Structures are given as structure tokens and as C-alpha cells.
Amino acid sequence: MADIRVTSDSLAGVAGQLSSGSQSIESQLSNLKSLVEGLVSGDWSGAASQSFNELYSQWDQAGLQLKESLQGISDLLNQAALSYEDNENAIAGTFNG
């Protein structure tokens, strides 16, 4: 039999931290994108600017994927927390007659 030691509160707590991290990444990506767009649309032009902008776009997409992954993990941990809580309540209910 598996030795499972977890609380729904600990799962939900980590889920909340991951969700906050995801939101923080989204905010930082937005700020950085504004800076880069200002640079390449106004102060910097030419082949190097275009190459940089293309590379930055790839990096930005990777950042968005990270943000989405963190949020997805957070959602799964929240679901697990609810499942553990529901199971615990159901088991407790069987003993309460």
C-alpha cells in the first residue's frame, strides 16, 4: 500500500504560489515587450533591428509557454487538492454512519 502524506492545504498553497509566479511572468513579459517594441519601432532600424526583433519574438513565445505551463500546473494542483479533500470527506462520512 502506498504511503501518501499530503494535505489539500499544502497542494493549494503551492498552486497559489505557482499561479502568482505565472502572473508575475506575464506582467514582466508585457513590460519587456513594450520596451522592445518602442526600441525597434522608433530608435533602432535596419537589418540588426529586424534580426533582434525576430529573436526577441521567439524568446517572448517561450516565456508565454512557461507562463502557461506554470498556470497549468497550478490548476492541476488545485484539482488534486479538491480531490484529496473530497476523498477524505467521503471516507470520514463512511464512519459517521
N, C-alpha and C positions, 0 to 999 in steps of 0.2 A: 504494500500500500504506500502511496506517495505521502511524503511528509511535507504538507503545504503550510507555509507560515506567511500569511499576508493579511493586511486589513484593507477594507474598502477605502478607509480614510487615507492610508498611505498611497494607494493607487491614484485616488482622486487628487491628492496633493501634488504628486509628480506630474499628473496630467495637467494640472493648473499651471505648474512651472513651465512645462513644455509649450503650452498654449501661449503663455506670456512671452516666451522666447520667440515663438513664431511671429507674434505681433510686433515684437521689437525688431526682428529681422525685416519684416515688411516695411516698417517705418524707416529704418536705415536705408533700405534699398530705394525707397521713394525719394529720400533726401539726396542720396548719391546720384540717382538718375536725373534729378533736377539740376544738380551741379554739372554733370557731364553734358546734358542737353544744352545748357547755357554756354558751355565752353565750345562745343562743336558746331553750334548754330550761329555763334556770334564772333568769338575771339579767335577761333582756330579753323582754318580751312586748308584744303589740299589733300593729297593722297595719304599723308600720315594721319591726318584727322579722320579721314574715312576709315582707314585701317583700324585705328584706335577705337572708333565708334562701333565697328563690327565686332571687335574683340570684346568690348565692354558689353554689348548686347548679349553675347554668349555667356559672359560671366553673370549678367543680370538674370538670365534664364536659369542658370544653375542655382543662383540664390533663391529664386522663386520656387524652384523644385525643393530646395532644402526647407524653406518655409512651409510648403505644402506637406512635406514629409513629416515635419515636427507636429503640425496640426493633426495629421492623420494618426500618428502615434498617440497623441493626446486623446483623440476621440476614442481610439481602441482601449486605452487605459480607463477612460471613463465608463465605457461599456463593460469592461471587466469588473470594475468596482461595483457597478449596479448589479451585475450577475452574482458576484460573491455575496452582496448584501441580500439579494432576493433568495439565494440558496440558503443562506444562514437563517433567514426568517422562516423559510419553508421547513427547514429541519427543526427549528425551535418549535414551530407550530405543531409538528407531529407529536411532540412530547407534552403539549398542553392539552391534548385530547380534543 
